[in-house]
Amino acid sequence: MATRPQLQTSEFSFTPDLERFPTRWWTAGIPATWAQALLPCFEVPGNPYKSRIPLGAINSALHTLAPGLLSFAKDADRNTTSWLLAPRTAERWQDEPRLASPELVQDITGVFAQNNTKIKKVAPDLRARVYEAIDTTAPTWTPLDLAPALGSIPTADNGTAGPTGLLFRTAPDTLAALLCGIDFTMQDPLAETARTLRFLPSPTWQGAEVVSWPPMPHPVKKKMWWYSLTVRITMQTILGIPHPVVYTHTGVRRWITEPVRVPNNQAVGVTIRPGDTWVEGAGETPGFASSGIVYRNGLRWRGILPDVLTALAHRAALPTPQELIDQPKKWLDGSNGTRAGLIHHTTLSTPHEIGAGLMPVDRQPLNHWIADRFAAYGLKLQTPTDGTLSPRPGTLPKPRKKQDLHERRARLAMRTGGEATVHILHSTGSDTPSIRSEDDKIAGPGAVVGVVLDDLGFDETHAKRLPGGALRFTGDGLTLTITQAPLGKLAAALPLPASYSKLKAADRARALAEATDARIREVMATMPPPPRKAVALVELPNADHYPVGDPKDALRIGLARAGYRAQFFTPVKPFTPEKDPAQRKKAEKETWGRIASTWLDARRHLGDVVIHRPRLKGLPDDIQYVGLWAVTARNGGRGGRRYLCPIAVLLDPIKQTAQACARDVPWCDLSDFALHLPDIAQPMPSAFNDRIDPIATFLQALLQDLNTTGRPTLLLTDAHNLRTMAPGLQNAKIALDSVTIGKAAPRSIALYPGLRHVHVRSCGSTFETPQAYAIKPPTAAPDSEDTTEPQPLPEYGFSSNVWPVHGSTRVFHSTGGKPGSRSDLSRDASTLIHRMVHDQLVIEAHKASWNPRPLELAVVACQPADPEPQMWAHLAHYLRATDYYDALLALPYPLHLAKKLGEYLLPLGADPEEDTDE
């Protein structure tokens, strides 16, 4: 019998016999005299939430000068008893931390006070009081016992583990220390060698991180590229689980070795390994220092680092930002004992030939090495999980690339009322819309026309040329008109003042809002009124082309107000006939696929949304799906005012309709709703507590509306999107089989007949779900007395399925398989060791890995008569599949569509009274 895949996650749980988590720390709070002197400098009248000491600059400097030794308590400016955290070692726990001495903290805070803009603006007597308080008082370190008995960790009413003091902050750092100073060795059987790595702590604001050092080289295209491995550690809670869990995330850090351009008002991360201590008498640094280089009217270090080092007479040789940008390889190798590495990021225009991520064949030994180290503190890697039996992955809808073209045209005709317009705005190529481009599918707007015609099955026999060069195609009740025009000056950067980068944040926001508003008016004046439904396919260079003043948002809003839904694609480069045939074919395929993806999204904008219904036993026949989403946006850059618009997207698989609504917009077709969205958002309240009411009011009206229909409904919500504005969606506050609206008490789900609720949580930037890969155990070998025969090994890869989370009947992981676009990526590919490819031993560090992260599905509420909660998790998993893509969506389809609508929200008009320059 063939074995089924299992899911191996990077989740670590505490062993049942562990009584206490062994960790001891020091803590130091903000001195009371500091708080009394500093808080008046940062008071915001009428907004106590914003009246807080900005500790970020001080924390960043301490992160640099005391790497690996300090952590920072959350909301320390509101809780002066704990601010700084430093570990106590078993041998020297009675001593104060040497590197993070009170005098060092005092000196850094003094530099911050001398350079802070708001402190400089206060009255002289108040400013003098700040300087005196810092000069005469130093923080005091006191012992902090963070080793609670695991059995005494408080749990919420729903059985979820609650935070225990500062354990969630300090435990990741404690565990990270276990990974440092010990070699990780990975055997390379084919090359008969081994890869040995050693990790050092690296400062981070989410959990703890270690990075392998020194970097590893890998040759690609006759050049050497450098990379390291990373391990991120976080402690998390799971709905209904009484103990916290630890997640690890392994990955690749790529180092820049060529001169790079820093985009305006953006930062490039820098990791520094000083050859000597930073500050005289401060002791050795056990890990990396972390900083960044920004371009704001010239290159400079981020934050107050230069001022701190100057004031403290630093000893280590720190390069200037220009030196590091111009000669990154020199500093990566080391200069005067100091090594510094520029961290590559995909937002940089300079490409990197090392692929991102790690494949399962690398993650598996690394995870087990981590498990061996964590065992000292009572943590165990969770065993693989078997997938639930129904529905099988084969029941998911497949992309219907070969579906009947007559059916596709007829469906689009029904969605558009029989008439649709595709308007191509191009920045390259000819003004004449050709059926095919000159070199067949590749150059200019003709490639876009070719994609549209191929997708709908039109060709020259259907074409009718109209005055002005437009093309019209008719078939199966659909009349499709294709027009095009040069984008011209609309593609230029927004006309911002020459002094833009020198302005304060609020003034920059105001200038950007005015330039955006002007460009919107230009677009509206340029575009002809569209007949019925129209979509604009806009050829626009990517953001790297615009150091400042990217016009994309202005074009989108201007087109929406002119009656066009918008979809963007980057310019298509022509290929010469002399190009290598194999490379040309690959480039053509990639280019054609990229434009095809753009057109599929455009077809969705025209209302062509296919809604599937899975075959699940017990699923109501007439069920509908609703996604609740809070769309938020700024009105133009940092310092601009934020806006909020809660919306709902309703998908009806019976009527095959997709609708959306907002507070001021009743239910209407999804494609029409996008045109209303730019003008209906309301200013977002500054305080978190004041953001609860708008969401609660909208949810109350939504549930009442759904109740009147009498239809069974699956409600989908997203943790990262809503939980700060809907406290009832926070893990410890979720009331099972209930509905919580705002600050009101939970109400039983029975009061909402037919309603079910699935709450999803993605990994996000806070690493809240574990990494995972599939394991296919080897088929049992026949009994044999010959023990010298090699035993079959498990296979590692990916599998699309729903998997129960250990210890829970309500929480599941949803995973996707490898998509067709990555079909050439072998599951055996490795970034670290050799494998045989075409009779050659190769390390495939140049290939980007496929690393789908599980989506957590929590069945929050189901009706009393429902047989099992898992059916609703299966339905949410099923809704991640669409006709359009061969990989699962990151979110279920209703939430995916709602999130996409957020692209149309860009309210304008800066608030002249808001100045958030700090």
Secondary structure, DSSP 4 states (H G I P E B T S, - for coil): -PPPPEEEE-EEEE-TT--B---EEEEEPPPHHHHHHHGGGG--TT-GGG-S--THHHHHHHHHHSTTT-EE-TTTTT-TT--EEEE--TTTTTSPPSTT-HHHHHHHHHHHHHH-HHHHHS-HHHHHHHHHHHHH-----EEEE---BGGG--B-TTSPBPP-TTHHHHHHHHHHHHTBSS-EEEEETTTTEEEEE-EEEE--SSSEEEEESSPEEEEETTEEEEEEEEEEEEEE--TT-SS-EEEEEEEEEEEE-S--PPPBT-EEEEEEE-SS-SSTTS----S-EEEEEEESSSEEESTTHHHHHHHTT--S-PPPHHHHHH-HHHHHH-BTTBEEEEEP-TTSSS--SSPSS--HHHHHHHHHHHHHHHGGGTEEEPPPEEPPSSS-GGGSPPP-TTS-HHHHHHHHHHHHTTEEEEEEEESSS-SS--SS-TTSS-SSHHHHHHHHHHHHT--GGGEEEPTTS-EEEEETTEEEEEEEEE-GGGGSPP---TTGGGS-HHHHHHHHHHHHHHHHHHHHHHSPPPSSEEEEEEE---GGG-SS---HHHHHHHHHHTT-EEEEEPPPPP--TTS-HHHHHHHHHHHHHHHHHHHHHHHHHTT---------TT--TT-EEEEEEEEEEESSSTTSPEEEEEEEEEEETTTTEEEEEETTEEEEEHHHHHHHGGG--EEPPSSGGGGHHHHHHHHHHHHHHHHHHT--EEEEEEHHHHTTT-GGGSGGG--TTEE--TTSPPEEGGGSTTEEEEEEE--TTTT-S--EEEEEPPPPPPP-S-TTSPPP--EEE---EEEEPTT-SSEEEEE----GGGTTS-TT--SSS-EEETTEEE--TTSPP--PPPEEEEEEE--TT-S-THHHHHHHHHTT--SS-SS--SS-HHHHHHHHHGGG-------TT-----
